[in-house]
């Protein structure tokens, strides 16, 4: 079962989320400020734990009450209703390693910039608008599987493999990308058969230091896109001879902000990959045929 988070009292953590998703002081309304104790490392750590616990509790409540997501206790993940029976697209959200729990990309960004920037809720909302089913992974809160790689493998075996999804799309942030590529290395044929597209967001994976082989690298070139930190504008090409796949700018130099900045670009990539290019309509075929015939006649006159 997922580790329990004791509830924080107002005296311990006198902050709450406003209607616009920003963390503010309960009485003064001032934005959250982390209380750093330069001479007391233990007190600083206690402050961080209180913050993480509060954010985790709040996001879990939103997932369950506002989106009716169900907790799959053995793997410690949240799933939208009927996720495994959904025959369309299944979206997997995989965050970085560390203290951040399921439903969050970054507790720091969530605390200082709000839920719309630091949590996975905007991705969940967009996915539901596109009629995706969603599984929110939780590699840092899974007590049964001790590493992110083990967690991703367990979720794949227990849930994704038995799902009815026609397409599986993955968003992997930071170390989450390395954990996904580890899964690809271990279950190459299964992953290639089920996964349609992968979005790597400032990912820690390596095409050359992980044992992918040529088949794995070739598959990633065709089915993935990597957003990397850059001073360039969002979606501008960021080339690299060692990249081995399409690399574009994340539009930010902040690792924790990358998922929020890239979100629209990520879903456009998924839509383009999932939906095959439509065949030309009869009108287009006739128009092209007439155009070629007209060009041919003009050439004969000359």
C-alpha positions as CSV (number, residue, x, y, z in Angstrom):
1,X,0.0,0.0,0.0
2,X,1.1,3.6,-0.6
3,X,2.8,5.1,2.4
4,X,0.4,7.0,4.6
5,X,0.8,10.8,5.0
6,X,-0.4,12.0,8.4
7,X,-2.5,15.1,8.1
8,X,-0.8,18.4,8.8
9,X,-2.5,20.8,11.3
10,X,-2.9,24.5,10.6
11,X,-0.3,25.3,13.3
12,X,2.2,23.0,11.6
13,X,1.5,24.3,8.1
14,X,-0.7,27.4,8.0
15,X,-1.2,27.5,4.2
16,X,-3.9,26.4,1.8
17,X,-4.6,26.6,-1.9
18,X,-6.6,29.5,-3.2
19,X,-9.3,29.2,-5.9
20,X,-6.7,30.0,-8.6
21,X,-4.5,27.1,-7.4
22,X,-1.8,29.2,-5.6
23,X,-0.5,28.3,-2.2
24,X,-1.2,31.2,0.2
25,X,-1.1,31.8,4.0
26,X,-4.4,30.9,5.5
27,X,-4.8,34.2,7.4
28,X,-2.7,36.8,5.5
29,X,-3.2,35.6,2.0
30,X,0.5,36.0,1.3
31,X,2.2,33.6,-1.2
32,X,4.0,30.7,0.3
33,X,7.6,31.3,1.4
34,X,9.9,28.4,2.4
35,X,11.3,28.9,5.8
36,X,15.0,28.0,5.5
37,X,16.9,27.5,8.7
38,X,20.6,28.0,7.9
39,X,21.8,26.9,11.3
40,X,19.4,24.1,11.8
41,X,19.4,21.4,9.0
42,X,16.9,19.2,10.9
43,X,14.4,22.1,11.1
44,X,14.8,22.8,7.4
45,X,14.2,19.2,6.6
46,X,11.1,19.2,8.9
47,X,9.8,22.2,7.0
48,X,10.3,20.4,3.7
49,X,8.5,17.3,4.9
50,X,5.5,19.3,6.0
51,X,5.3,21.0,2.6
52,X,5.6,17.7,0.7
53,X,3.1,16.0,2.9
54,X,0.5,18.9,2.5
55,X,1.0,19.0,-1.3
56,X,0.7,15.3,-1.7
57,X,-2.5,15.1,0.5
58,X,-4.1,18.0,-1.5
59,X,-3.3,16.6,-4.9
60,X,-4.5,13.1,-4.0
61,X,-7.7,14.6,-2.8
62,X,-8.2,16.4,-6.1
63,X,-7.4,13.3,-8.1
64,X,-10.0,11.2,-6.2
65,X,-12.8,13.8,-5.7
66,X,-12.6,16.0,-8.8
67,X,-11.5,13.3,-11.3
68,X,-12.8,10.1,-9.6
69,X,-9.4,8.5,-10.1
70,X,-8.9,5.1,-8.4
71,X,-5.9,4.2,-6.4
72,X,-4.4,0.8,-7.4
73,X,-2.8,0.0,-4.1
74,X,-0.4,-2.7,-5.1
75,X,1.4,-0.5,-7.6
76,X,0.6,2.8,-5.8
77,X,-0.8,4.4,-9.0
78,X,-3.9,6.4,-9.8
79,X,-6.1,5.5,-12.8
80,X,-9.0,7.2,-14.4
81,X,-12.3,5.2,-14.2
82,X,-12.3,2.3,-16.7
83,X,-8.7,3.0,-17.7
84,X,-7.9,-0.7,-18.4
85,X,-11.0,-1.2,-20.5
86,X,-10.6,1.9,-22.6
87,X,-10.0,1.0,-26.2
88,X,-8.6,4.3,-27.3
89,X,-5.4,5.9,-26.0
90,X,-3.9,5.3,-22.6
91,X,-1.6,8.0,-21.3
92,X,1.2,7.2,-18.8
93,X,2.6,10.0,-16.7
94,X,6.0,9.3,-15.2
95,X,7.8,11.9,-13.0
96,X,11.4,12.4,-11.9
97,X,12.9,10.5,-9.0
98,X,13.2,12.0,-5.5
99,X,10.6,13.1,-3.0
100,X,7.9,14.1,-5.4
101,X,4.9,11.8,-5.4
102,X,2.3,10.8,-7.9
103,X,0.3,13.7,-9.4
104,X,3.1,16.2,-9.1
105,X,6.0,17.1,-11.4
106,X,7.7,19.3,-8.7
107,X,6.7,20.2,-5.2
108,X,8.9,23.3,-5.4
109,X,7.2,24.7,-8.5
110,X,3.8,23.7,-7.1
111,X,4.5,25.6,-3.8
112,X,5.8,28.7,-5.5
113,X,3.9,28.9,-8.8
114,X,0.8,26.8,-8.2
115,X,-1.0,23.6,-9.3
116,X,-1.2,24.6,-12.9
117,X,2.5,24.7,-13.3
118,X,3.8,22.1,-10.8
119,X,1.2,19.4,-10.7
120,X,0.1,16.8,-13.3
121,X,-3.5,18.0,-13.2
122,X,-3.3,20.1,-16.4
123,X,-2.0,17.0,-18.2
124,X,-4.9,14.9,-16.8
125,X,-7.4,17.6,-17.7
126,X,-6.1,17.8,-21.3
127,X,-6.0,14.0,-21.7
128,X,-9.6,13.7,-20.6
129,X,-10.6,16.3,-23.1
130,X,-9.0,14.2,-25.8
131,X,-10.7,11.1,-24.5
132,X,-7.6,9.4,-23.2
133,X,-7.5,7.1,-20.2
134,X,-4.7,8.0,-17.8
135,X,-2.4,6.2,-15.4
136,X,-0.4,8.4,-13.0
137,X,2.7,6.5,-11.9
138,X,4.3,6.9,-8.5
139,X,7.9,5.5,-8.6
140,X,8.8,7.5,-5.4
141,X,5.9,6.3,-3.3
142,X,5.7,2.6,-4.2
143,X,6.6,0.5,-1.1
144,X,6.5,-2.8,-3.0
145,X,9.0,-1.8,-5.7
146,X,12.1,0.0,-4.4
147,X,13.4,1.6,-7.6
148,X,11.7,3.6,-10.3
149,X,12.8,0.9,-12.8
150,X,11.1,-1.8,-10.7
151,X,8.0,0.4,-10.4
152,X,7.6,1.0,-14.1
153,X,8.2,-2.7,-14.9
154,X,5.5,-3.7,-12.3
155,X,3.0,-1.2,-13.6
156,X,3.6,-2.4,-17.1
157,X,3.2,-6.1,-16.2
158,X,0.1,-5.7,-14.0
159,X,-1.8,-2.9,-15.7
160,X,-0.6,-1.7,-19.1
161,X,-0.1,-5.2,-20.6
162,X,-3.7,-6.2,-19.8
163,X,-5.3,-2.9,-20.9
164,X,-7.5,-2.7,-24.0
165,X,-5.7,0.5,-25.2
166,X,-5.1,0.7,-28.9
167,X,-2.4,3.3,-28.3
168,X,-0.2,3.9,-25.3
169,X,1.5,7.3,-25.0
170,X,4.1,8.1,-22.3
171,X,5.3,11.4,-20.8
172,X,8.6,10.9,-18.9
173,X,10.3,13.6,-16.9
174,X,13.9,13.5,-15.8
175,X,14.8,10.0,-14.4
176,X,11.4,8.8,-15.5
177,X,12.8,8.7,-19.0
178,X,15.6,6.5,-17.9
179,X,13.2,4.2,-16.2
180,X,11.1,3.9,-19.3
181,X,14.1,3.2,-21.5
182,X,15.0,0.5,-19.0
183,X,11.6,-1.1,-19.6
184,X,12.2,-0.9,-23.4
185,X,15.5,-2.7,-23.0
186,X,13.9,-5.5,-20.9
187,X,10.6,-5.9,-22.9
188,X,11.5,-4.7,-26.3
189,X,8.9,-6.5,-28.4
190,X,6.0,-5.7,-25.9
191,X,6.8,-2.0,-25.7
192,X,7.3,-1.6,-29.4
193,X,4.0,-3.3,-30.0
194,X,2.0,-1.3,-27.5
195,X,3.6,2.2,-27.2
196,X,2.8,4.7,-30.0
197,X,4.7,7.8,-28.8
198,X,7.0,8.8,-26.0
199,X,7.7,12.4,-24.9
200,X,10.9,12.8,-23.0
201,X,11.1,16.0,-20.9
202,X,14.6,16.9,-19.9
203,X,15.1,13.2,-19.6
204,X,18.0,11.3,-18.0
205,X,17.9,8.4,-20.5
206,X,20.7,7.5,-22.8
207,X,20.5,5.9,-26.2
208,X,24.1,4.8,-25.9
209,X,24.7,4.0,-22.3
210,X,21.6,1.8,-21.9
211,X,21.6,-1.5,-23.7
212,X,19.0,-0.7,-26.3
213,X,20.8,-2.1,-29.3
214,X,20.2,-0.9,-32.9
215,X,16.5,-2.0,-32.9
216,X,15.7,0.0,-29.7
217,X,17.5,3.1,-30.9
218,X,15.8,2.9,-34.3
219,X,12.4,2.5,-32.7
220,X,13.0,5.5,-30.4
221,X,14.0,7.6,-33.4
222,X,10.6,7.0,-35.0
223,X,8.4,7.1,-31.9
224,X,9.9,9.6,-29.5
225,X,10.7,13.3,-29.2
226,X,12.9,14.9,-26.6
227,X,12.4,18.4,-25.2
228,X,15.7,19.7,-23.7
229,X,16.5,22.7,-21.6
230,X,17.5,25.6,-23.9
231,X,17.6,29.3,-24.3
232,X,15.9,28.8,-27.7
233,X,12.2,29.3,-28.1
234,X,9.9,26.4,-27.5
235,X,9.9,23.7,-30.3
236,X,13.0,25.1,-32.0
237,X,15.3,22.4,-33.2
238,X,18.3,21.7,-30.9
239,X,20.6,19.4,-32.9
240,X,23.2,17.0,-31.5
241,X,25.3,14.4,-33.3
242,X,24.8,12.1,-30.4
243,X,21.1,12.6,-29.9
244,X,19.9,9.9,-32.3
245,X,16.4,11.2,-32.3
246,X,14.5,14.5,-32.7
247,X,15.5,17.1,-30.0
248,X,13.7,20.3,-29.6
249,X,13.8,23.2,-27.1
250,X,11.7,22.9,-24.0
251,X,11.4,26.7,-24.0
252,X,12.9,27.0,-20.6
253,X,16.1,26.4,-18.7
254,X,14.3,25.2,-15.6
255,X,14.1,21.4,-15.2
256,X,11.1,21.5,-12.9
257,X,9.1,23.9,-15.2
258,X,9.7,21.9,-18.3
259,X,6.5,19.7,-18.2
260,X,4.2,22.8,-17.9
261,X,5.9,24.8,-20.6
262,X,6.0,21.8,-23.0
263,X,2.4,20.5,-22.4
264,X,0.7,21.8,-25.5
265,X,3.6,20.8,-27.7
266,X,3.6,17.3,-26.2
267,X,-0.1,16.7,-26.9
268,X,0.3,18.0,-30.4
269,X,3.0,15.5,-30.9
270,X,0.8,12.7,-29.6
271,X,-2.1,13.7,-31.8
272,X,0.1,13.8,-34.9
273,X,1.6,10.4,-34.1
274,X,-1.7,8.7,-33.3
275,X,-3.8,10.0,-36.2
276,X,-2.5,8.7,-39.5
277,X,-2.3,11.2,-42.4
278,X,-5.7,11.2,-44.1
279,X,-5.7,9.9,-47.7
280,X,-6.5,12.5,-50.3
281,X,-10.1,13.1,-51.0
282,X,-11.6,12.4,-54.4
283,X,-11.7,16.2,-55.0
284,X,-8.0,16.5,-54.3
285,X,-7.2,13.6,-56.6
286,X,-9.2,15.2,-59.4
287,X,-7.6,18.6,-58.8
288,X,-4.1,17.1,-58.9
289,X,-4.9,15.1,-61.9
290,X,-6.2,18.1,-63.8
291,X,-3.2,20.1,-62.7
292,X,-0.8,17.5,-64.0
293,X,-2.8,17.3,-67.3
294,X,-2.8,21.1,-67.7
295,X,1.0,21.2,-67.1
296,X,1.5,18.4,-69.7
297,X,-0.6,20.2,-72.3
298,X,1.3,23.4,-71.8
299,X,4.6,21.5,-72.3
300,X,3.3,20.0,-75.5
301,X,2.5,23.5,-76.9
302,X,6.0,24.6,-76.2
